[in-house]
Amino acid sequence: LGSCKGQSFTLQIGYSLLFPVWRSVVFMESLNQHLECLKLFGDETEDQILESLNGILLALAENKQRSSSLLTDTGIFPTLAQILKGNPSCAVKAAQVIAEIAKNEEMKKPCIDAGLVLALVPLLESTDQEMLLHAGRAIGRICYENSDLQEQLVEAGVITSLVRILTDYPDSEPLVRVNLLALCNLANLVIAKEALSKTKVAEHLVKQLRRAENHQRIETIIEVLQMLAENDALKVQMVEAGVHEALSEILLRLQGSSQAEDMCSVKAASNLIVSLLLGDESMQKMFANGCGIIYQKVGTWLASNHPQLQLTGALAVANFARNDGNCVRMVQLGVVLQLLDLLEQHVDNGDVSVQHAALSALRNLAIPVANKVQMLEEGVAERIQMLLRSEMAPVQFKLLGTLRMLIDGQADTAEMLGQDPLLINRLVQWCDAQEHAGVRGEANRLLASLLRHSRSQEVVKAIQQAQGMKHLVSMTTSEHVIMQNEALIALAIASAINLEVIKDSLKESRLVQSLHKLLQDECTGPEVKYNSMGLLCSLLNSGDLKQEVEEDNIKETLEKLCSHSNANVVKQAVMTLQILRDESQNTGFVSP
């Protein structure tokens, strides 16, 4: 009895081991028969074709790898293309088979070589939802990450078909999903954006965005829209379709959530709002003289405790402020104080991105002359100086640019700030910021601006006391012409106001020698040469500096400049030579 039990057990084990192998062999034999039948396409009835196609689907479900190998060996792909083109009643099943085959990465090339993609595209004109679903899946899988094929699809008119499907079947979850994935794959192509700009794609996408119930769907739609927003015409279309309004609704709904997926959706929606603001026409439509939904939300976002919303609000203001009319309107509406309150929240260990964005907004708002006075009256210059203690280079850079914009043409403010020892010492420190060229450049430019706009003896003394003159001398040799001219003009003003105080610093910094090189260098632009000679004239009022001018034989260089191609340079050279000769005669100095 025990022996019988053992035998019975052994037989059961053997059967269980052999059954999968036997089953697989049967399936492969069956698949082979189906493939042979399909090769006779034309002689078979539709029922036989459908039976064979179903057999292939079963085999793929049973063993995808072995089935795919057999499909390749038998060369069935051209037959599938024939079925797609010549047998409408079997085309749905054929498209389903191709969609399953294309799940295997190695099977994509045989599909492409057999021309299946272009055979599938016309099927997207069908009104059969099952056909649209399988054809869409098949095309998407074969063309995934293949830019050449994707461009062929666009050229074949697939964009029109995709938008039509979204239009006709907005309630079909499977079709919408396949369509969105297709758009996600194609929207990065320039030709796809151009094709989409001629459709009403934004109108249909915003409908799907409003009805989306899960974060994955929301993010997929926003991802498509984000790519489309790289095209200015599509930006406008999206705003006209109310995409920004739908995004603000998402922010309102999810802003209080701490769920990771909701926070991702908030970030994606915020980024898209900012992208829409990058286009001039779309930005103006969104602003609507301060009545647009996004600007209406800005105050709430700036005052919120959500860093992402704060950032979005500040970036929105910064972008709206690219237009002078918008700037004036926003200052009238009180946005400046909201930005200052936001900055104060982030002074110590704050969010650098938020600080950077808020300062960008203030800088842009300060561009119109009409705004400068009101912003200064609201205490902007004093309040943003709290950020002088920041050690973050992006914040330092924007702070300096904002202050420079505020004092432009504002003599009283420039004089006040130019005598602030904390500011001047910090500026001089940043003029040496070797690790950040942008901060170094802005610090030098602000130093020069304080002199240019204040024209104050006290400011000259303050900068000299902080040892800042040497940095302005270095700035005269900057690679940027605008900075060279700013430095030359600032030094000329300082020399005219109080040369006695700064002459030693200018001498130690070898200013005369630097000016001579600028005048000698053929690559130096006419404006820089002109301003260099203007500064040189101011320096001649100092005996020590005048002697350096004589000893460096600048007279010879000036004589050559009298034949320069630029009339202003010639005029200035003649005048400078005359002043130099007069000064030499007055002092009895005989030049060589």
Protein Blocks (a to p, Z undefined) as FASTA:
>chain_A
ZZmmmmmmmmmmmmmmmmmmmmmmmmmmmmmmmmmmmmmgojacfklmmmmmmmmmmmmm
mmmmlmmmmmmmnopmmmmmmmmmmmmklmmmmmmmmmmmmmpmklmmmmmmnommmmmm
mmmmpcbfklmmmmmmmmmmmmgoplklmmmmmmnopmmmmmmmmmmmmmlmklmmmmmm
mmmmmmmpmklmmmmmmmcklmmmmmmmmmpcbfklmmmmmmmmmmmmmpmklmmmmmmn
ommmmmmmmmmmmmmpcbfklmmmmmmmmmmmmmmmmpmklmmmmnnnopamklmmmmmm
mmmmbfklmmmmmmmmmmmmmpmklmmmmmmnopmmmmmmmmmmmmnopafklmmmmmmm
mmmmmmpmklmmmmmmnommmmmmmmmmpcbfklmmmmmmmmmmmmgoplklmmmmmmmm
klmmmmmmmmmmmklmklmmmmmmmmmmmmmmnopaklmmmmmmnopmmmmmmmmmpcbl
klmmmmmmmmmmmmmmmmmlmmmmmmmnommmmmmmmmmpmklcfklmmmmmmmmmmmmm
pmklmmmmmmnommmmmmmmmmcfblklmmmmmmmmmmmmmmmmmnopacZZ
